[in-house]
Every structure is written in C-alpha cells, then in structure tokens.
Amino acid sequence: MDSRYTPPRSSRRRVLAGVTAVATIGVAGCLSDDDETDGTGNGGDDDSAETEDGTADDEGDEPGSNEAQLSPPVKGDPDAPVTVEVYEDFGCGGCRFYHENVLPEVQEEFLDDGQIRYEHRDLPLPASALSWEAANAARAVQDRAGDETFWEYASKVYDNQGSLTVDLLGTLAEDVGVDGDAVRTAASEQEYDETVSADRQRAIDSGVDATPTVVVDGEAISWQSISYPPVQEAIAAALE
C-alpha cells in the first residue's frame, strides 16, 4: 500500500437515481460541493447528439475540433458482458490511490483475460486543483493517440499529481509520444469540455457526486474505504 496516502473513509451515503447506494468519499477534493452545474458555468446543459455506444454522431473531426464528444476510454474487451465505469478526478487523492492500488488488481483478475469492459468517466470536482485542465489534457491525448495511450498518460498524471501544471501536462504528453504543445493548449483552453462536461452531467444525473465512484453494470459499489475487495465482489457477482 502506498504510504503517501491513507485510504479515505466514507463520510455519508445517498441513494442514487437508477443505481444503488454509494459511499461518498469524505476527503477534500473528492466530494463535490456543487451538484447543479458542470463547473463551466453552463449549468450542465449539453445539446450535442451522441450515439448509443457513446460516440458522437460526427465522425472524423480533427483532434481538438470540439465538435464531437469522445467515447469513454476503454480497457478490456469492448464487447464483454459486464461494464465497469469509474468516475475519476485527476486532482483527487482518493482517485490516485484507487488508480495505483485497486486498478492493478482489477487488471490482473478481470481485464487481462477480457472478462469486463472498463470505462474511464470524468468527474472533475470544484475543490481539486487543475481538475478540468488535466481531464482536457487526457482527452486530448486520447483523441490523438487512442485509448491505450490515454491509460498510459493517466498513470503519469496521477504519478505527478502533487506538482501538476499546464506545462507539465504537456511534458507528460510528450513522454507518451503526443504533441505537448497541442495538449497544453487543450488543457488551458479546455478544448474537450464538451466531452468532460457530458461525463460530469452523467454522474450528476445518476446522483454520483464523489470520486472515485465505481459502477458495475449500473450498480455503484458501497465501500467503507477505497480497497479492492468491494470492487472484486461486485464484478464477480455481475459475472455470475
């Protein structure tokens, strides 16, 4: 276990609309204090069209055109019978702990052999530093280099969570073979806010207001602290 971070304990629970109870994470930067807006001043409204599989109607747009929403980055088998969605905030310490300690266990038990479809969902929270910029940077990487590179980049962002700047977000992109200046621009100008805001609104509409939140086939897990066993149990149950 990473000695730099202690798994936070749940501070309260709420009933989700359409899913089961989820424990919110009671640490600064991981619990939203604003469920009504998308963090951009637009109130969470999203008029863009999206297909059933989460891809935008407009295919083939140039990277950064912001004319179409990106699909969620996916690990595992895209056609697997069980879907695991994880709402994350790149500025949240709980998400870093989850990414570094829980996701590798999920990878080994369920992803390496293609048992599940695993999706990243953005839920930037108001209290987290550079949350929107980091989310936009990561989606810029996804747009230019695909899902596999997105996951590599996400790990680098979490590794450097305590020292993130827009410039560093670009440098980390260069480390994975993506144009750093393009990613810096995407971060600072929030070129992928349509995609990020759509994910955040999806969370709000479901009653999810904390990160990390893990949703297995529409059912959000309830945990007392961020750890692998509740996630393992929920996925195993869904696979039965």
Secondary structure, DSSP 8 states (H G I E B T S, - for coil): --TT----BEEEEE--SSS--EEEE-STTSB-S-SSS-SSSSTT-----B-TTS-BSS-S--TT--SS-----EEE-TT-SEEEEEEE-TT-HHHHHIIIIIHHHHIIIIITTT-EEEEEEE---TTSTTHHHHHHHHHHHHHHH-HHHHHHHHHHHHHTGGG--HHHHHHHHHHTTS-HHHHHHHHHHTTTHHHHHHHHHHHHHHT--BSSEEEETTEE---SBS-HHHHHHHHHHHH-
